[in-house]
Amino acid sequence: MKIIKYITLALVLLNLPSIGLFAYGGGVGAMLSYATILMLVIYYALEKKTTPNWWIFVIAMLYFIIGSLQYYGAPMVFMMELIKYFIFVIAGYELAKNVSTLELFVFFLIGALSVGVEAMSFTNDYGRYAGFYLNANVAGFICIYGYSTIYGLKSGTLKLLGQFVFTLMGLLTFSRTFIVIWLLLNVISLKVSIKNIRIFGIAFLIFSTLLLIDQVVGLNNPRFEQLKNIVSDDKKVSSEEISEDSRTETWAKFYDQIFEAPIIGNGYGTFSGKTNAMGVHNTYLMIIGEAGILPFFLFLIYMARLFFKSFMHFKAAPYLVMQTISLAVFLLANHNFFTFYYMTFAAMWIQYQLYKLDNPEDKKEEKEEKLLEV
């Protein structure tokens, strides 16, 4: 059963179907995509069935059904996306329930390290690196979510390793969202333990490693030049340079469409780049823009609920509020919550950890069942 679990986790969390599509073409990409769904179905069939994730199920159902009312693309494409997503929500939630913090850390660490492999082996003129995730901003999410996870580990050595690797790999994505959340999480970590101030101490080592990589392969990234200028104070960096190509400018292009159809939206795919060249790069705006106010409010309530509950359990599990912040803020810069399964998986994993904290008696019964099985 563990082999099936780990293969399925690799397909989902390491984004292997998209890598197959990018590297080997549509045939391999489609094969790995269907393999992911097949492995989830097999895992679900063999695993003990428990309560489904009604929150995500209802939100997704409203999003897809209302969005379909004004969808003018290929019906079969829409139906396949809908079916695959609901299989993922049902089977993937059972998978998320059986993934430990350490296992989650390891898979996100592997995903983050792929950013460094790309930077060292496959340099590009763009100067931003994404590894398995093909998009630097998405890779930034993987790094910051993985960074949040380290505060749930018991091993001090693994925590130090995670702090170094996730920070360095996150910086190689040159995602501004990553840097902002990284600073916020480290301030929060001081509440957990003042010893966590060490991350600011090893920041010099991390930045030196980044400089070394730049010397070896030439990162060729304007944001890195701005970062060096800020650190060295050789040149003034204007606020205009830092905010260049801001997400707020992208969001503004979609506001009129949202106000024109706030009740049922503009239809599936109109805000996520499926029916036009550009997406809104914001999950919250995508939901209201494509399917209207009802799924939008439900999704806001869902995210607020995750934050409130994780905040209430901060003392017992501080990493959950950090993961929730990482996810919630990154969704402000990404519109693929319903298509990038690892983002939905991240939300469902947080949700189940909070459920366990709210219902410790269930956890006790689970341990007793496992002892009986042994």
N, C-alpha and C positions, 0 to 999 in steps of 0.2 A: 504493500500500500504506500510505503514511503517513496518508492521509486516513482509511482504514478504521481504522487504529490509533488515531488521535486521537478519532474519533467513538466508538469502543468504550471508550476510556479515560474520555471525558466521561460516557458512560452509567453506567459502573461507579463511578468515583471521585467524581463530582459528584452521585450519588444521584438522577439525573433521573427514573427510574421512580416513586420515592416522591413526588417533587415533582409529577409529573403526576397521581398519584392524589389527593394532597392538594388541589391547586389546581383540577383539572378533572374529577375523578371517576374511577370505576373503569375506564371505557372507555379513557381516555388512559393511565392507570397501567398497565393490562394490555398495551396496545399497546407502550409503551416497555419494559416488562419483557421481552416476547417479542422486541422489536427488539434488546435487549441480547444475548440468547441467539443470535439470528440473526447479529448482527455478529460475535460470538465464533466461531461456526461458520464463517462466511465467512473470517475472519482465519486460523483454524486450517487451513482447506482450502487457502489460498494460501501459507501460511508453511511453511518447512521444518520437518519433524517431528523432534523430539528426545525424549530420555528423559522420560517423564511423572513427575509428582510422586507417588511411591508413598506417602510419609508421609501426606500429606493424604488421598489416595485410600483407604488402608486405614483410617485413623481415621474418616473419614466413612462408609465402608461399614459398619463395626461399629456406629457411632452410629445410623445410619438403620435397619439391619436389626434390631438388638436392640431399639431403641426402638419399631419397628413391631409387635413381638409383643404390646404392650399398648396399641396405638393404636386408639381407637374413633371417630375422626372420619371425615370423608368420604375414602374410599380414593383418589379421583381427585386430591383436593387434595394428599394425601401423595405420590402418585406424581409429580405435576408438580413439586413442590418437590425431590424426590429427583433426578429427571432433569435439571432445570435446574442443580442444584448440581453434579452430576458433569460436565455439559457445561462449566460454569464452571471446575471444577478442571482438566480436561484442556486446554481451549482457553485459559483464563485464564493458565495457567502458561507457555504459549508466548508469550503477550502480555507477561507479566512479565519474561521473559528479554530482551525487546527494548525495554524502557523504561529510559532513562538516568536518572541521579540528577537531572539538570537538568529533564528532562521530568516526573519525579515531583514535584519541588519546585514546578514551575509549576502543575500540576493541584491539588496540595494548597493552594497559595497562593490560587488562584481559589476553592476551596471554603471556605477560611478567611475570605476577604474577604466572602463571602455573609453571614457572621455580622454584620459591621459594617453591611452594607446593610440587613439586617433591623432592627438596633438603631436606625438613623437614620430609616428609612422606615416601619417597621411596628411601632411600640412596642406593648407589651402590659402588662397589669396584673401578670403573673407576674414580669416583670423579668429573665428569662433568655432568651438568644437562641441560635438554632441554625442559621440560614441554610438552606442546601439540605438539612440533615440532620435537621430537624424535632425532634430531641431534643438538648437542650443538652449532655448528657453525651457523646453521640456526637460532636457538634461539637468538644467538648473534646479527644477522641481525635484528630480530624483536625488540630487545631492543634498538639498536642504531637508527633504523628508527623511533621508537616511541619517543626516546629521541630528535631527530631532530624536531619532530612535536610540542613539547611543546613551541617552540619559535614562534608558530603561534597562541597560546592561549592568551586570554585577561586576564584571572584570574591569579593573582599572586600566589594564594594558590595552584591551579592546577599545575602551573609551578614548584613550590617547590616539590609538591608530585611527579610529573613526574621525576624531576631530581633525587630524592632519589630512587624511585622504579626502574626506568629503569637502573640506574647505578648499584644498588645492584644486581638486577636480571641478568644484563649483566655480572657482575663479577662472578656470580655463574656458568655461562657457561664456564668460563675460556678460552674464545676466545681471542687470541692475536690480531686478527683483530678488535674486539670490542674495546679493550683498546687503540689501535693506533688511531682509528677514534674518539673515545670519547675525547681524548686529543686534536685532531685537531679541533673538533667542539667547544670545550670550548674556545680555542684560538680565533676562529672566533666569538664566542658569545660576546667576549669583545668589538668587533667592534660595535655590536648592542647596548650594554650598559655595562658600567664598573661595574654596579651592579651585573652582571653575574659572577663576580669573587667569589661570595658567594659559588659557587659549590666547589671551592677548600677549602673553609672554612668548609663545611659540609662533605668533603671527609673523615675527621677523624671519623665522626659519621658513615658513610657508612662502612669504614674499620672495625670499632669496632663491628658493626652489623655482618659483615662477620666473625670476630673472634668468636663472640657469637654463631653463627650457627655452626662453626667448633667445638666449645666446646660441643654443644648439640648433634650434629649428627655425627661429624667426617667427614670432607669433603674428606680427604684422596686423595688429588690431588697434584702431584709434582709441578705443576705450582703455586699453592697456597703457597707451601713451599718456592718456589723461590721468590714469592712476599713478603712473610714475611721476608725473609732474606734481600731483598733489602731495605725494610722499616726499619728493626731493625739494619741492617749493621752488624749482628752477623757473617755472613759468606759471602765470596765473591761468586758471581754468575757469572760463565763464560758465554761469548757470545755463546759458543757451547751449553750450557745447555738451554739458552733462545731460540735459533734457532733450537733446536732438533725437528725432524719430520716436517721440514719446507716444505711449499707448493711448494717452488721453486724446491725442489728435485723431487716432484711428476710431476711438469710441464715438467722437463727435460726429463722424460721418454717418452714423447710424441712428442718431437721436430722432431725426424727423420721421423715419420709418416706424420707430417704436411708438411715437405719439399718434401716428396715423392709424395704427391698429393695436391698441393696448389690450383689448379683450381676448382676441384669438390669434394675435400675431400675424406674421407675414408668410408663414408656411415653412415647413421643414427644409433646412439647407440654405435658407436665404441669408442667415447671419454666420454660417459656419464654413463658407467658402465652397459649398457644394454646387450652388447655382450661379455663383459669380466668382471672379478671380480673388477677391479679398474677403477675409472673415473679420469678425468684430474683435477677436482676441480678448474675449471676456465671457465667461460661462454664464454669469448672471444676466448680462445683456442679451446673450444668445437665447436663453430660455424665454425671456419676455418678448424678445423680438421675433422668435419663430413660433411660439405657442401661447403667448399671452400671459396675463397676470396671475392666473390660478396656479399653474406649476411653478411660476416664479416665486410666489409667496410661500408655497410649500417648501421649495428648495431653500429659501432664506430661513424659514423656521427650522428646517433640518440642520442647516449649518450652525444656526444660533444655538440649537439644542446640543449639538456636539461640543460647542465652545463652553456653554454653561455647565454641562455635566463634567467636562474635563477640568474646568476651573474648580469645581466643587471637590474633585478628587486630586487636586494638585499635589497635596502632601504625599499621597500614596503612589501616584503615578504622574510625575511632572512632565514626562515625555509626551503624554497624550495631549495636553494643552499646546505643547510645542508643535506636535504633528498637525493638530487642528488649525493652528495659526498658519503653518506652512502651506497646507492645502487651501485654506480659505483665501489667503492673499494671492497665491499663484493662480487661482481660478479667476482673479481679476485680470490676468494677462494671458489667459488661454481659454479657448472655446471648445475643447475636446473631451469634456467630462464623460460624454456618452459614447465616445468612439475610442478613446485611449483607455483600455480596460484597467491599466495599472492605477489610474487616478480614481476610478470607482472602487477598485480593490483597496486603495489606501483609506478611503472614507469608510468602507465596510469594516476594515480591520479595527479602526478607531472605535467605531460604533459597538463592535462586539466586546472589545476590551472594557468599555464603559458599562456594558450590560453585565459583565462578570463582576465588576466592582459594585454594581448596584444589587447584585443577586449572589452574594457569596455562598449561599446554601446550594445553588446549582453547581458551583465550582467543586464543592465538597462531594456532591453526588457523583460528579464526573470522575474525581480521583478514586472514589470507591469502586466505580464500575471498571476502571482501568486495572485496579488491583485484583478484582475478581477475574478479569480476562487473563491476567498473568498466572 
